[in-house]
Amino acid sequence: MSEAGGGRGSASPVPQRAPWNLVAAAAALCLVAATSVCTAGAAPMSREEKQRLGNQVLEMFDHAYGNYMEHAYPADELMPLTCRGRVRGQEPSRGDVDDALGKFSLTLIDSLDTLVVLNKTKEFEDAVRKVLRDVNLDNDVVVSVFETNIRVLGGLLGGHSLAIMLKDKGEYMQWYNDELLQMAKQLGYKLLPAFNTTSGLPYPRINLKFGIRKPEARTGTETDTCTACAGTLILEFAALSRFTGATVFEEYARKALDFLWEKRQRSSNLVGVTINIHTGDWVRKDSGVGAGIDSYYEYLLKAYVLLGDDSFLERFNTHYDAIMRYISQPPLLLDVHIHKPMLNARTWMDALLAFFPGLQVLKGDIRPAIETHEMLYQVIKKHNFLPEAFTTDFRVHWAQHPLRPEFAESTYFLYKATGDPYYLEVGKTLIENLNKYARVPCGFAAMKDVRTGSHEDRMDSFFLAEMFKYLYLLFADKEDIIFDIEDYIFTTEAHLLPLWLSTTNQSIAKKNTTSEYTELDDSNFDWTCPNTQILFPNDPLYAQSIREPLKNVVDKSCPRGIIRVEESFRSGAKPPLRARDFMATNPEHLEILKKMGAASSIDAEDGLRFMQEMIELSSQQQKEQQLPPRAVQIVSHPFFGRVVLTAGPAQFGPDLSKHKETRGFVASSKPYNGCSELTNPEAVMGKIALIQRGQCMFAEKARNIQNAGAIGGIVIDDNEGSSSDTAPLFQMAGDGKDTDDIKIPMLFLFSKEGSIILDAIREYEEVEVLLSDKAKDRAAILKDPEMENEEQPSSENDSQSQGAEQVMSVPQAVDLVDHESPEESALNSDTEPLSPADTDDAASVSPSEQTSDPAENHETTSVNGECTDLDNRLQEQSETEEDSTPNVSWGKKVQPIDSILADWNEDIEAFEMMEKDEL
């Protein structure tokens, strides 16, 4: 999410704006100077290797885009596991994440300028014709204003920008007459009613056909929006105004940004996550650079680059100073409270902050960019992908990964700024992981759980809009691209807007509306345009020297900079009371507890921290009893391990995390419910039995198939249409008796995932699966002796093509009660609703999908040993839940907790709001 042309020139906090062409030239000079300094941290990559990887990216894009066009278009998105399009209203609701879908062929529009970047000009021309012919923007659908702006409006404007560029070149698009721009203008007017608020902040949703507040609109009653949702409009809206001459769009976007700036917390210069669109009150008062705020900061800096208004740079610099003062705790970026910025608001980070190193490159602050990027890369090397959220000790907090592009984006910009071939190797790792773990016959599937390798039937449009664009540019030489990428700025969705817009239709008065700036350290702004003498001080190992201390930060080192109480330690004061050490029978502990919040600001912060730790400790203790998800991997032809299904564990039978995985062909039991002695024991002998849920206890089913000679069992939900995409993970409980006699592994699949196996049986008859704690490496599957007689693909790419031709189709789910998936929305709530268990199954249901795997604990550094001294300053509880409360016996002599907390109410409410985390 950073600008293509490098940093902006400035030597003072309020630089003068140069004409756009001079500024672009200066940025290009900075970039050329930076890339000419090639650090020696990694061996240079040959041009042949770079070309090979670039071609591989092109093939991967063709695989994703081709399958969308074949199996999904004109639907908004492709469902790559079931090879069909995702149509709003025809699939189970996924909550807020579905607000991006407006029945306007989202993936096609989002991919337009990617086609040109990848030099697929003929395909681009065909795609534009399809958009003009097929796309309707007047649908009776409620959509997200934010998502529609960055994906659809941005996609149309990016397509228009490159269409006129190609037309000027004289070979392609000669028929084009601003049709995409007219569609963008139509969409812009449809979004304008969202700004009808007293504050100027837009409503978060709007009906494309009926607007806001009409009975038919089914929206307009919302009171809150996220900061990024209201603050990520200026690039697209200003570009629309500059292209068309209609100033109203830029005016509305500027008003929203002005209001957010005025509502910043004045003492910390930070903004919260969500704000009331009518009153301007902060609803969630935690602040970071990840979900809910991220692109607000990005657009302040890029609005200066594109529009030339100094006030945007001044605002960004003010916020950036606060970020580096409070949120940045290298290599970590941790949320804080806007009113108490020295107090951390959480002990985990979300994946969206991976864009920030790229933004720091644009800012010119390269050292922290390298540090944070390296930390994120170490997390990726541990889990193959960046989990949606991970703790300060680098364990999984939210396990999904929807193929987000932010890390690839930062990798590209760090390579552009440093020229270090190390970042080419990082990009190569990303390509390998995508092909190895996410590629399926019909595209690329999001990861349901990075620990098990299971897939989700989802391929978001941003994967084509951003991921392939950044990866291709990473390996491309200048001559590989048919236009000069330095003449454009990237939006947050990686759409390209030309820098010449800064001097076009400048009807907006450029007055400096920014006021009340904090006096800042001028040295912070010496870096606004990368100065190679500062960034690369004659040391060819500069970038490597920054990365080296972080090489083992995930597996072997202790987290750094997590709690801000070092000052009290150095002064000789006693360390604060930690929740894990508290004993209700200890009089000294009770005395400390009474003093919290009453004596000083330090005591107050200690008290807030103690309460937060109590909540997290209670949550952690509850989760220790939960089992992590398991995986069912289809390993037979033509899948060869490419399809991985999320499975629920059983509280009986062998633990797959401690025992060897079970591999075998599947067979349906008779009776299918498995509640009596099987009538077809010869069919399940030595195989993995498929059983339907219902009619009896899970343990009884397991005993019956075990007696028939099965080596394992898969229970398939009898609730038609149920899916792990829309329901929390299910755990199968025993029958209240001793279950030590059950020696075979048992896993649970929801109906949708079970149907994939059943359909495969109907099409291929012989289907072999692997039951394990996580997906097995595909290369190992292909080398397995059991696969010697199978028809194996000759190469990775061949296997994808072969599988794509033979993939089965799964009927659409119908009559499914809507649930909000725990992992959906930008980043969703920690709250995970329990699925009601059938009474006859007597199952205990546990939302362990988001729970850290207990098996991971041995991978993290012990609190004893070399980290003992640091431990006093670390918050180690890694996961939080909305409804968790401390379960502590306070003792008879203890002052009532209500009176102890009398002075803490405001901050405790803030913490409770943070726990909801509905971004």
N, C-alpha and C positions, 0 to 999 in steps of 0.2 A: 504494500500500500504506500509506496513511495514514488517520488517523481523520477522520471527516466533520466533526466539530464544532470544528475548530481546536485550539489548544494547551491545555495544562493549566496551572492556576494554581500558582505557586510562587515564592517569593523566596529560598529557601534550598535547599541540597542535599537535605535530608530534610524535605519539606513534610508537613503534616498533611492527612489525607484528609477532604474534606467529603462530606456526603451526596450521592448521585449527582445528584439533581435540582439542587442548588446548583452542583455542578461543571459540569453540562451548561449551566446558565444562564450561569455565568461564561465557559465556552468560547464560548457563543453571543454573549455581549457582546464578547469579544475579536474574534470573527469579524466581527460587525457593525461594530465600530470600525475593523477593518482594511479591510473592503471599502468603507467610506465614504470612504477616502482614495484617490481615483482618480488615479493618476499620469498625466502628460500625455505618456508616451512614445509613444503611438499615438492616432490619432483614435478617439473613441468609436464603437462599433459600434451601429447603429440596432437598435431592437427588432425591426423587420421582418427585418433581415438575420440576427439571432440566431435568430428564429423559423424562417426559411428553412433555416438550417443545422441546427437541431434537427430539423426535418422530414426533412431529408436523412439525418440519422443514423437516424431511425426507418425510412426506406425501406431503408437499407443493412442494418439489423438484420433487417428482413423478408426481404430477399434471402438473407441467410446462414441465418437460422433456418428460413425456409420451405423452402429447398433441403435442409437437414439433415432436416427432417421428411418431405419428399417422397421423397428419394433414399437416405437413410441410416438413419433410425430403424427399428428399435430399436438399431442398431449404436452403438458408443461415439462415433465421430466420422465426419464427412463427408470423402470424398476428392473435392475439388471439380473436379479435372481429368477424372476418369473417371466422375463422377456416381454414386458408389456409397458404401456404408458401409464403414468400416474395422473389420473383425472380427478380433480377436486369434486368431492361428493360421491365418487364411485369407490373410494377406498376408505378404510377406517380412519377416522380423524386422528391426526398426530399432534393436535393442539396448535400452538402459535406457529410452528414451523410451516404449516400448510398455508399460512397467510401470504407466503411468497408466490403461491400458485393462483393465477387469475384467468386460466383458460386462454392464454395468449402466446402459446408455444414458447415458453420461457427459455428453454435450453437453446433453441435456435437463435433467438434474439441475443441472448447472453454470449453466444459463440461467434457472432458476426466478425468482430475485429480480430479475433483469434485466427480466423481463416486467413486473413491478409498477413498477419504477422508470420504465420507458418507458410507463407508464399503459396497459398491455395486460392489464387485469384478467381479461377473458373468456378470453384465450389462457392466462393463468396458471391459471385454474381448470381449463381443459381439460388443461393440462400436468400439474397435480397428479394429476388422475384417471388419466392415462396412467402416471405413475410408480407410483401405488398398484396399478394393474392389471397392469402389465407387468414392472416391474423386479424382478429376483431378486438378492439379495445373497449367496446361498449357492453361488456358482460355484466350480468347481475351477480357479481361476486364481491365479497368483502376482502380486501387485500391490505397488506401492510404498506403504509406510505413509504417507510424507509426502504424496504426490500424492492418495491416497485420502482422507486427512484433510482437506486444504485444498479439494479439488474436490467430493468426494461427501459426506462428513460436513458440511463447511461449506455445501454447496449445499442439503442437506436441512434444516439448521438455519436457513439464511437463508430458505428457502421457508416453513418453519414460522413464523418470526418475522413474516413479512409476511402469512401466511395468518391468523394470529390477529388481526393488526391490521385486516385487511379484514373479518373476521368481526365484530369489535367495531364497525365502522362500520355494519354492518347491511344491506349490499346484496349483497356477494359472500361466498362460502365459508361460508354458513350451515350447510351440512351437515358442515363440517370438524370432526373430533374428535381432533386431535393425531396423525393417522395418520403424517405425515412425521416427527414426533418419535419415534414408536415405531420407525420404520425407522432413524432416526439412532441410537437406543439399541441396536438390534440390530447395526448396523455397529460401534458403539463397542465392544461386547463382542467382536466378531470381531477387532478390532485389539489388544485388551489382551494376548493372549499374546506379542505382539512385545516387550513390556517385561520378559519373563522373562530378565533378565540381571543379573549381580552389580552392575553399575553403575547400573541403572535406565534406561540409554539403550536405546531400542528397536532391534530388528533393522531393517534398511532395507526388508525385504520380508516379506510374509506371504501364506499361501494362505488365501483367503476361506473355503474349505470345511474344510481340514484343519489350519490354524494353522501352527505352527512345529515343525520337527525331526522330525515323523513322516515315514516313508518316502514316504508319498503327498504330502506337502507340497512336496517338491522345493525346499525352502529351509530356512534356519536354520543354514547353515554360514558365513555371512558374518561377518567380524570387524570391518569398518570401516563407518562411516556419516559423512555430512557433518554439519557443525555445524547448518546450517539444517534438515536432515532430522530431527534430534533435538530442535531447539529451536523448532520451529514447530508446536506442538501445543496450547499452553496456552489460546488463545482458544476453539477448537472444543471441546476436552475440558472446560474449565471451564464453558462455556455449556451443554454437555450435562449436566453435573452440576447446574448451577443450574436448568435447565429441569425435570429429572427427579427431583432429590433424591438421585441415586446419586453419592456423593462419590468413588467409586473413580477415575473418569476424571480429575478435577482433581488428585487425589493423585498419580497416575502422571505426569502432565504436569509438575507442580511438581518431582517428584523428578528428572526428566531435566534440567530447567533448573538445579536446584541443583547437579547433578553438573558440568554444563558450566561453571558459575560457579567452582566449586572448582578446576577444571582449567585455568582461564585462566593465561596466562603472567604471573607475578606482577610482574615488573619492568616489563613493557610494558602490562599489562592488556588484551592482545589474545588472541584465540582463533585456532586454526588452521582449516584447511578441512575436514580429515577426522580422525576420532578412532577409536581402537579401543574398541569397545563393551564389551569385557570388562576391559581393563586401564586404560583412560582415557589411554593414551599418544597423543600427537599423531602422526598418520601423515603428514599434510602440514602443514608448519609455516609456510606462507605465509598471510598474513592480508590481507583487504580488505573491501569492502562489497558485492561482486558475488556471482557464483555460488558456492554452497556455504556462504555465511555470511549473506547478505543479510537474510532474514526472521527470523533469530535476534535481531538487533538490533531489528527492527521489532516483534517480539512482546514484547520486554521492556518497551518503552514503552507499547504498547497494552494489555498485561496490567495495567499500573498504571491506565490510563484505565478499563478495563472492570471490574477487580476491586478496585481501591482499596488494593492492598498496596504500601506505600512501598518495600519492598525491591526491587521490580522497577524503580522509577524510579531508585533509588540505583545499581543495577547498570548500567542504561542510561547514566546520567550518567557513570559511571566509564569504561565502554567508549567513550562519545562523546568524552570528553576525550582518550583515546588515539587515536581515529580522527582527530580534528582536529590532534593533535600530530604524528602520524607518516604517516597515509595520505593526508590531505587536502593536496594541493599545488595550490592553486587555479589554474586551474579543474579540474585533474585529480584523480583518485582512484586512486592506484597502490598495488598490493599490496606489502607489506613482509614481512620475516622476523620472526616473533614474538620470537625471541631477539636479533635485531639489527635493531630497527625503524627505524634510520636508513638501512638498506640496502634499496633497492628489489628486489623479487623478480621483477619482469617489466617489460617495456617496452610493454605493451599493456593495454587495459581491455576488459571484457566488457559486453554490453548490459544485463545485469540490474542493474547499478549505477544505471540510470536511475531507479529507484524512490527513490533516496536524497534527492534534493531535496525530494520530497514528505514524506519522514519528517522532514527538517529543518524543514519548515513546521510540522509537528506539534510538534516540539521548540521552535520559535520562532526558530531561527537562520536568518534569512532571507537574509542577504547571500551566504554560500557556496552556498545553494540556488539563488539567481538566477545565480550565476557558473557552476556546473556545468551547470545546465539550459541556459543559453545556449550553452555549449560543445557540448553534445549536439545542440542545434538546428542549429548550424552544420554538424555532421557529417551530420545528416539532409538539410540543404539541398544538400550536396554529393553524397550517394548516394541520395536520395529516401527511404531508410529507414535505421534504425540498424543497421549490421552487427553480427553476433553478437559480434565482437571487432574492435577497431581500435587502431592503434598510437599512441604518444605524438606522432607527427607526422601523425596522422589519416589514415593509409592503412588500407585494408581488411586485416584479419588473418584473420578468418573471415568469409566473404562471405554466409552465409545470413541470413535474417530471417524467423522464424516468426510474424510479425504480433504481436510482443510488445506488451503494453499499458503497460509501466512508464513510458514517457515521457509518454504521454497522462495517466496518473495524476498525475505530478508537475506537468504543465501545469495540470490542474484545480485542484490544491491551491495552486499559486502564484497562480492567478487569484483563488481564494477569499481568499487572504491579502493580496493587493495591490489587487485590483480593476482592475488594469492591463489595458486592452483589447488590449494587445500579445499577451497570452496567448490571447485569442480568435482573433487572426490566426494564431497558431501552431496552434491547433486546426483552423482552416479549412484550413491547409496539410496537416495529417494526413488530413483527410477527402478532399481533392483527390488526394493521393498514393495513398490506398487505392483510390479509384475508378479512378484513371488507370492504376495499375500492378499492383494485386493482384486487382481484380475480374474474375471469369470467369463464364461463363454459369451455373455451378452453385454459386456462392458467392464466397468470397475465397480465393485460393491463396497459401500462404506463398511467399516469395521464395527460390529456390534460390541465386541469386547477385545481389546488389544491383548489381553492376557491369554485368552483361549484361541484367538484368531477367527472367531465366528463372524459371519457376515450379516449385514442388514440390507434389505431389499430397497436400496436407495443410492442414487447417483445424482447429487445436487448439480444444478446448472453452473455454480461457481467453480466446479472442478474443471469444466471445459473453458470457462471464461478466464480463469487465472492460472491454474496449475500448469497446464501445457504451455501457456504463454511464457511464464517465468522460466520453466525448465528449458524451453527451446532457446530463449534469449541467452540463458546462461552459457550454452555451448556454441552459439552461433557467432561467427565473425561478421564484421560489418557488411561484407559483400554478400552474405547469406540472406540479408533482409532487403526487400525491394524499396524501402524508403528509410529515411533517417529517423530513427526512433528518438533521437535527442530533441526533435522538434515537437515532441508531445509530452504531456503529463499523464501519469496513470491515476485514474480514480481509485477509490477503495475496492472496486470490483475489477480493477485492471483494465478499464476501458480507456481509450486514448482520446484526449482532447488536445487540439493544436494550441501551441503557445501564442500564436498570432492573435488569438481571441482577445488578448489584453489590450489591443489597440483598436478593436472593432466595436462599433456601437456603444461608445462609452458615455451613455446618457445618465448613468448613475453618478451622482455627485460623490466624489472621493474625498469626503471630509473625515478627519480623524475623530471618531466618536468614542475612542477609548480614553478612559480617564481613571484616575486613582490607581496608578501603578505603584507597586511596591518598589522601593529602591533596591536595585539588584546589583550583583557583582558583575561589572562589565566584562570580566574575563570569561564569563559564560558565553559571551557572544562573539568572541574572537574566532569561533569555530564555524560560524554560520555558513561560510563558503569553505569547503575543505582546503586547508593550507598544507600542502604536502611536506613542508618543512616541519610542521607540528605533528601531522598524522604519522609520518614515516621518517623519524629523525636519523637518517643515514644508517639505519640498522636493517639489514635485509631480513633479520629474524624477528622484526618488531611484532607482527601479528601473532607469530608462533609463541613469542615470549609471553603474550597476554593469555593465550589459550592454555599453555602448558600447565599452570597450576590447577586448571579446571578439568584436566583429562580424567581424573578419577573421582570427580565430585559426586557422582551418582552412587557408585558402588563402594568406595573406600574412604571417602572423606566425610566430615561432619558438615552439615549446612552452616552457612555463615550469616551473620547479621540479622538474626530473626527477631530478637527482642531488644528493645532500645533501653536497657537499664544499665549499660556499661558504666555510665557516670557514677551511679551509686556504688557500683562495685569498686571502682578506683578510689572512691573517697573513704573506703573502709567500712561502709554500711553493710549490714547483713543482707544476703540475697533475699528476695521476697518469698513469701510462702507459696509453694506450688501445690496445685490440686492433688497431684499424685502422692504428695508427702503428708497431706493433712490427716490428722487423727483427732477425732472428736473428744477423746479422753485426755488429750495433751493440753494442759492449762495455758501454756505459752502460745500454742496455736490459736486457742480461743481468744486470747488477749489480742493477738495480731489481727484476728478477724474483726473484733470490735472496733479497732482503730482504723480499719480500712474505710476510706471515704470521709473521714472526719478530721484528720490531723493536717494533711497537706495534699497538694496536687499529686505528689508521687504516691502517697498512700491511696489516693483515689484511683490512680491508674493501676496500682497493684490489685485493688479490689475488683476492678472491672476485669482485669486479666484473670484473676482467680475464678470469678464466676464463669467466664468464657471457658476456662480450662475444665471446670466442673461439668459444664454441659457437654463438652467434647469427650471427657473421660467417661461419663455415663454412656454416651453414644458408642464409644469404642468398646466398652465392656459388653454392651448388648450385641454388637456386631461380631465379637469374637466367637459367638456361638453359631454364626451363620456360615454356610458353605458357599464357596464361589461358584460361578457358572461352569459348566462343562461343554465339551464340543462333540458333535457328531459330524464326521468328515466323510464325504462320499469319495471313495478312492478308486472305484472301478471305472472302466471305459464308459463314456468319453470324458468323465469328470477329472480323474487323476488327482483328486485332492483339492480341486479348485473351489468346490462348494463346501462351506463350513457352516453348520447350523448351531445356533445357541441352544443349549440343553440345560434343563434343570437337574440338580443332583438329587440323590436319595440319601436319607439319613441311615441307611442300612446297606449291607453289602460292602465290597472292597472300595476303598478310597482311591480314585483314579490318579490323585496327585501323589500317591505313595506306591502304587502298584503299576505294573506295565500295562500299557493300553491294550484294549481288547479289539481284535480285528476279525471280521467274518462277514459272510453273506447274510442277508436278511430274509426272513420268512414270516408270513402272517400266521398267527396261532388260531386254532379252532378249538373252542369258541374264541371269537375275536376279543372278548372282554377278559379272557384268561382267568375266569373266576371258578373254574372247575378243572378236573383232569383233562388234559388235552387229548383230542381225538385224532390229531395228526402228529404224533411224536416223531415219526420218521421225517417229517418235513422240517422240523425245527432242530433236530439232533445236530449238534455241532455248529449251529447257526445262532444269529442274534434274532430273537423273537420280537415281532411287532405286536403290541397289545393295545386295545382301546381302553381309555380311562372309564371308570364307572363300575357300578354293581357290587364291588367288593374292595377290600383293603389292598393297597399297593403291595404290601408284604406277601399277601396271599397270592397275588398274581406272580410275584417273583418266585415263590416256592413251586407253583404249578409248572412254570416254564423250565425251572431248574430240574424238576423231576423228569421232565420230558427230554432232558439232555441239552437244553440251550446253553450257550456260553455267555449270554448277556441278554438284556431286554431293553426295548424302547417303548415307553408308554406314550401314546398319542392322545391328545386332548379330544374329548368328544364334543366340545363346544365349537361348532362349525365357525370358521373364520377367525378364531383366536390366534394371536400372533405375539411373538416376543417383541415386535416393534411397538405394540400398544399396551402391553401388560407387563407388570413386574415379574421377575424371575420366580419360578415355582419350585418349591422343595417338596419331595415326597417323604412323608413321615412313615414310621413303622406302625405296627398295630397294637402297641402297648405291651407286647410280649417280648421275649428274648428273640432277637433276630440274628444271632450269631450263626444260625444254620444257613443263612443266605450267603452263598459264596460267589455269586455272579454279579457283575456291575449292572445297575439299572439307571436309565436316564429318562427324562421327561421332555417331550416336544409338544409345543402348541400345535394347533390344527394346521396352520399355514406351513410351518416347517415340516410337519409330518407329511403333508400332501406332496411336498417336493420328493420325498422318498417313495411314496406310493405311486406317484406318476412316473417316476424313473423305473419302478418295477414293471408298470404296464408297458412302458416303451422298450425297455432293455432286458426284462425278465431277471437276469442275474445282476444284482446290485450289492456291492461290497462296501461296508462302512468301517470306520475306525471310531471307537469310543475312547475318549481321552480327556485329560484335564485341559489341554490346549491343542490347537491344530498342529499336525506334524508337517515337517518340511517336505515340500512336494518332490524335491530331488530325491529325498530318502524314500519316498513312496514309490517313485519310478524305479529305484534300484532294488526294491524289496524283491526277494526271490519269488514271492507269491504273484508278482506282476509280470514275470518273465513271459508267460503265455498270453498276456494281454497285448492288444494292439496299442503300442505306445507312440506318442508324438515324437517326431525327429528333432524338434526344437521347441523352445517356449512359444515362439510366434506361431509355429505350425499347429501346436496344440490348441491355441486359442481359436484359430480359424476352424479347425476340425470340430472343436466342441461347440462353436457357435452355430455350425450347420445342423447339429444334432440335438440341440437343447430342447427340453420339453417345455410345455406350457402348463401353468397352474390356473385352474378356474378362479375367477375373482371371488373374493370373500363377500358374503352378503349377510344382512341383518346382524351386523356386529355392533354391540353397544360401544359408543365412543368412549375411549379413554385417552388421557393425555400421557404420552410416553414419557418416562422419567428422564430421558436423555434429550428430549426435543426442546424446541425454541432455541434462541441464540445460545444460551447455556441455561439449563433449567434448574428447577428446584431440587434440593437434596431430598425433599419429601418423596417417598415412593409408596403409593397406595398398595394395600395388600389385596391380592386376588382372593375372592371367596372360594374356599375349598369345598368340594362336594362332601356332604356329610358322610356318604357311604365310603369315601376314600379316607376320611379322617386325616387329611393331609395338613401339615403345617406349611404355611406359605411364608417365605422370607424374602424380602427385597434385597437379595445379596448381589444383584447385578452391579451395584455401584460400590460394593464393599471391597476393601483391600484384601487381597488374597493372603491368608495367614501364612501360606508357604513362602510368601515374599519376605517375611520378617527376617529370615536368616540372611537375606541379601543386604540388609541395611546394617549400618554400624551399631554395635551394641552401645547402650548408655554407659556401660562400664568401660574400663580400659582407657585408650588414648583420648576418648571424648568426654571423660568424666568432668573435667573442668569446664568444658563448653556446655555441658548438659544443663548447668544451672541457668543458662541463658537461652535455652531452646524450648519452644513449645513443640512437643513431639506428637501430641494427638493429631491424627492426620485427617479425620473425617468428621463432619457435623451433620446433624439431622434437625429438621424443623421443630419437632415436638419433644425432643429430648430435654429432660430436666434433671438436675442433680438429685441423686438418691443418697442423702447423707444423714446420719443420725447426729443431731447437734448436741444432744445431752441436756439434762434438766437445768443446769446452771447457766446455760447459754442464753444471752439476750435474744429475744425473738428476731427471726431473720428479717421480718418486715421493717423493724425499726433500724436494723443494721443497714438495710438497703435504701433507707429513706432518701438519701442524697444521690442515689444512683439511678433513679427511675428513668430519666431521659436517655442515658447511655445504654441501660439494659434494654429499653425498647428498641434502640438502634441495633443492638446486637441481635435481638429477636428478628428484626426485619432483615438483617444480613443473612440469618440462618435460612430464610425462605429462598433467597437467591433466585428469584424468578426474573431472569434477565431477558 
